[in-house]
Amino acid sequence: MQLAPQNTFNYSRKHMRKTVSSCKELTRNLWWSWDTEAKEIFKELSPILWERVNHNPVELLRHISNEELQSRCQCDLGKKIERVAERFRSYMNEPATWAAANAPELVKNPVAYFCAEFGIHESVRIYSGGLGVLAGDHIKSASDLGINFVGITLFYKEGYFRQYLNHDGWQLEDYPLQYAESLPIEKVIGPDGKDLIISVNIAQSEVFAQAWSLKVGRATLYLLDTNIPANESHYRDICCRVYGGDQNMRINQEIVLGIGGVKLLNALGIDPAVYHMNEGHSAFLTLELLAKELEAGTPMEEAKKIIKNRCVFTTHTPVPAGHDRFSRDMMHYTFDRYLQQSGIEFDDLMLLGSEDRSNIYGLFTMTVLALNFSRAANGVSKLHGEVSRQMWQKLYGVSSADEVPIGHITNGIHSQSWASGVTDHFWRKYTDNLDTLTASRQAAEEVLARISDEELWCLRYRLKRNLIDFIYRYLGNQLFHQHTHSMYPEYDSSRLAKNTLSPDVLTIGFARRFATYKRAPLVFRDLDRLNRIINHPTMPVQIVFAGKAHPHDDAGKDYIRQIVEHSRRPQFSGKVIFLENYNLGVAKRMVSGVDVWLNNPVRPMEASGTSGEKTVLHGGLNFSVLDGWWPEAFNGENGWSIGHGETFDDYQEQDRFDAEKLYSTLENQIIPTYYEHDENNLPVKWLKKIRNAIATIAPEYNTHRMVRDYAEKYYLNRNND
Ligand SMILES: *Cc1c(COP(=O)(O)O)cnc(C)c1O
């Protein structure tokens, strides 16, 4: 036997060290969260641990010893790590991006995008719902397109709550802490080599915030954190919970986000090409920009014009009550010291946020401030654009809503993030990447032509089976603590085993925040009719629900309780399921597994909605009220509508009408189409709809298209330059 020469051993040791550091490098940039192979690496290291740490690779590596990691890097896994790390590095250094070719101005200076929440991955719990997920998908696409992009938000120590239900189905909230050491975030270091700390004035105090940075591909997300010893404890709590606390907490958060955010950019020497306020929460940023101009000696009116020319604003709220408003007293108290130092008069400030310009004694509205200071504003779907123009017509004093300068850009999703795993592998058999598939309707149709009905149906079965497997694992935990929590000793696992979800059954999914306008329990309006639908002898149906109600929203919590109660009725047991703790991870499972994604808000209260867009590349079909994005996308063949956009002033009447349409469309169209199989046992009409949905929806309702629209219509200011 011949011994390996000494130098081979040395070489491989060096090689292995390099691979270990490549693995660690991958954990420090959330790029991995939209790369299927990168995620497979972490899962392969330890499938169980990967689940336990909520898919957080930084935390995963904290649980794996150096010895183990080094050894694991010496075989095939090591090769995979190097391959993925190589792809990551070439992604980071790619010069030939969309922006380089189409928007070089946005490569030079960054877009500064402000949002109170970012939903990038379930392991970084700084989001609550749709707004955050949209911001997360936006920043990923901006990175993919090569736009120089910085996000600004807060670092919430407790994040949004973890939901669990007691035996009565009542939502309880738990606020597990998240620690910087377990996240891929770094302290921002200032020019002096010390931690970068900025400060803002709140009431009579100077409040300090430490800055963190999080890499999202080529983009950087900055997070401000007031939870530092320099602050009094009630100011440390500003960065505790997403949308936590009262109005006072809210205004403090918004000052840190908006004013603090601008101060941070200044301290970093970043000069944005444009400031994008995503929803009104960050609109105080305009005051800080104004104060800077005034300080430099610019006269007020000219300063206002300059600021307005640098900002754009996206509104997300189609109902007047949904907009952030603060009382005059609260504004006076909170901005006292700020105004003294900035040279802005209190009445001038109030005027900037007054909906009625003749009355500065009313409420201060963040949306009004944002509209006053943006060169362009938009709603997030065509319908929402129209609703917003009507809502703010008075503010502009124009005779027709059409003259209100609010446009629209319809929301999308980051396709690569939402189509990861099995679905990603599926598409990659037929095309080099998802960008090719979603480039245009024609491109999608070309790819689809290479796929047989058998293959498409096989994908649907596989994804549905994966969801069902996931639900059983998940429900085991959920029922276990529902029973322990209420001191019920018997944990009824037999019920689960008897009544199992089946992949042969048409599966409907409904998951979103439990805001009451989304009407989660609508399908239960007529229990007998629903019973006939669900328990049909040859064409049964099963429904999976998930969603969180805001901790202060008892009506939303009661909706959850009602659904849980229904799910325990003998006729629905095991066929109607409520999954706890909806988050990005649960969303991914649900949108990929279900056959039909149900959406029944009160029109026109859903500004856009995006969850239905997530289901399409997995072969899911939308069934929705014609609200938000759906009236634009629905063509009669790519899903179903609930009614034709009929609206009634009376809520009861609306519910009755929409429920009737919901049932009849299910009974007469959706269910028969699903169960109609040809001689090869394939639901050919259903598959045709899936193909139509993929070809017409995926190329349009994604954030690559959306961010390109923002860049071309809003970020680039070519006419004014
Ligand atoms: C997509 C998503 C949402 C938004 O869903 P809508 O249908 O737009 O309300 C909310 N929460 C999570 C976790 C999501 O993934």
The ligand as an SDF file (V2000), in Angstrom:
LIG
                    3D

 15 15  0  0  0  0  0  0  0  0999 V2000
  -47.6500   37.2030    0.1630 C   0  0  0  0  0  0  0  0  0  0  0  0
  -47.8310   37.2940    1.6300 C   0  0  0  0  0  0  0  0  0  0  0  0
  -48.7480   38.1910    2.1740 C   0  0  0  0  0  0  0  0  0  0  0  0
  -49.6260   39.0700    1.3190 C   0  0  0  0  0  0  0  0  0  0  0  0
  -50.7490   38.3440    0.8890 O   0  0  0  0  0  0  0  0  0  0  0  0
  -52.0060   39.0980    0.2570 P   0  0  0  0  0  0  0  0  0  0  0  0
  -52.7570   38.0850   -0.4610 O   0  0  0  0  0  0  0  0  0  0  0  0
  -51.4370   40.1310   -0.6440 O   0  0  0  0  0  0  0  0  0  0  0  0
  -52.7460   39.6710    1.3870 O   0  0  0  0  0  0  0  0  0  0  0  0
  -48.8720   38.2580    3.5520 C   0  0  0  0  0  0  0  0  0  0  0  0
  -48.1140   37.4850    4.3570 N   0  0  0  0  0  0  0  0  0  0  0  0
  -47.2300   36.6120    3.8640 C   0  0  0  0  0  0  0  0  0  0  0  0
  -46.4240   35.7880    4.8050 C   0  0  0  0  0  0  0  0  0  0  0  0
  -47.0520   36.4830    2.4890 C   0  0  0  0  0  0  0  0  0  0  0  0
  -46.1580   35.6170    2.0120 O   0  0  0  0  0  0  0  0  0  0  0  0
  1  2  1  0
  2  3  1  0
  2 14  2  0
  3  4  1  0
  3 10  2  0
  4  5  1  0
  5  6  1  0
  6  7  2  0
  6  8  1  0
  6  9  1  0
 10 11  1  0
 11 12  2  0
 12 13  1  0
 12 14  1  0
 14 15  1  0
M  END
$$$$
